[in-house]
């Protein structure tokens, strides 16, 4: 029961309206590469995110557009920016951290929208049946190697719009000395 890994850097998902503010009216994102999930892509566009203490440049925009703008950062980024952010599943933005987003044509002030993404595994309904898990279930994942460890609190996310993979951020990957597409063992208790 092994799961491929997708290692994610800080990034932002935008609404069409916020993209228009940041990059100009009727802006269309320019795809540079596909991501691990169907229809998801990294765009050519980047922004600056700014907190009370500092800013981070070259934050990649991911497409397609979403219903709500969401900034996903790593834990260390929240310290650097001076803005604590909750660890949340994607889309769970109520009462999340505020952040300023700066583009070449404008700025947006998000009252909420910045999170540290909770580690999770995407899978189809058939994958969930094969792994004996269900949507929302919390599991553990074991890595091997010189820096092997067990990741706790991994959320299962099930949809036939997903492809099988586990999403972690760079900090988590570095802790276990992992790279893109390594495979981990799912542990059911």
N, C-alpha and C positions, 0 to 999 in steps of 0.2 A: 504494500500500500504506500507507494511513493508519489510525491507531488512535485512538479517542476516549480522553480522559484523565479519570480520576477522582482528584480530589485529596482526600487523607485527613488528618484531624487525629488527635491522640492519642486512643486509645480502649481499651476493655477488653472482652474476651469472657469470659463467666463460665460455670462449671458450675452446674447447678441447686443443688447443695449449697452452693457459695460464695455464690450469690445469696440463699439462705435465711439464711445467716449474716449477710450484709450488710443485707438488707432485711426479713427475717422469714420464718417458715416457710411453705412452699408458695407462694413468691413467683412471680408471673407478670409478665413484663416488659410494660410498656405501650408499644406501638409509636407513634412520632410520625411516622416517614416511612420509606419504602422506600429502599434503597440501590441501587447499580448492579447488584449481583449478585442473581440470583433468590433469593427467600426470605430475603434478608438485610435487616435493618432497624436504624434508630437507635431506641433506647428513650428514654423519658422519664427513666429513672433515670441518675444520675451518682454518682461516687464521688470520694474523695480518694486520691491515691497519694503515699506518703511514703518518702523515702530518708533517708540519714544527714545530709544537709545541709539539705534543705527539703522542701516538699510542693507538689503541684499539685492544685488543686480543680477541680470540674466536669468530670471525665474521663467522657465519655459511654460508656454501656454499649451494646453492639451485640448484637443477637439474630439467630438463636435461640441457646439454650444450646449449649455445646460440651462435649467430653469432658474438656478441660483448660482451666483459666483462663489467659488470655494477655493481657498488657498490651503495647500497641504505642505507642511514643513516638518523638519526633524526637531527633536527635542532641543538640541543645542541651538538651533535657529531661534527658538523662543527666548533663550537666554541672551543671545546676541542682539535681538530686536528689542528686548525689554518688555515683551508682551507674552505672559503665560498663556498657553493654549491647551485646551482639553484634548485628551486622547479619545477619538470618536470614530465611528464608522462614517464612511463617505455619505454625504447628504444630511447628516445629523448636525445641523448648524445652529440650532436654537441656543442662545446664550454662549456661543463660541466667542473666540477672541476677535477684537477689532483690529483692523490693519488698513494702511494707506497703500494703494496700488497706483503706480506712476507709469504711464505709457508715453510714447513720443508725441501724442496729440492731446493728452489730458490726464486727469487724476480722478480716482474714485476713492471715497472714504467709506469703508465697510464698517458698520457698527457691530457686525458679527460676520463670521465666515472663515476664520483661520482655525485649522485643527492640526493636530498630529494624528495621522491616520492610524487607526487600530489595525494590527496585522490580521489578515483574513485570507481565506481560500475561496476562490471562485470555482464553481463547478456546475455542470448541467444536472438536470433531474436524474438522468441515467447514471452519471458519475456519483451522485449522492446515494443512489440505491446500491451501487457497487461498493462504495466505501462505508455503507451502513450509517449514514449521517443524515441530518435534516437541516433545513435553513434555520439560521440563528443559533445552532448548537455551538458550544465552546469546546475546542479540542486542544491537544498538545501536539507539537511537531518536534521530532528529534533530528538533529544534524549529526554527522559523523566527522571524523578527521581530527587534526591536531587541536582545534578549538571547538570540538563538538559540544553541543548544549541542547537543552530542551526549552523550546518556546512555549510558554503557557498562554492562556487566554487568546487563542486564535479562533476567530469567528468564521463559521461556514456560511457562505452566501450562495444560494442556489437559484439559478435561472437558466432556461434554455437559450438565453442570449449571451451566456458566458462561455469561456473556454477554461479548461482546467489549469489553474496555477495558483500559487500562493504569493501574495503581495507583502513585501517587507520594505522598509526604507534602508538607505545606505548605512546608517548607524547600526541597525540590527544585522545587516549582512556582514559588516566589518567585525562585529563582536564574535561572529561564528566563522569568520574567514571564508565567506561564501561569495560566489559570483553568479551572474545571470545564468539561468537554466540549470543550476545544480539541482539535485533532487533530495527531498527530505522524506522521512518516514512519519506518517500520520499515526498517532497513538490514541486509541479509544480506551476509555476506562469504564 
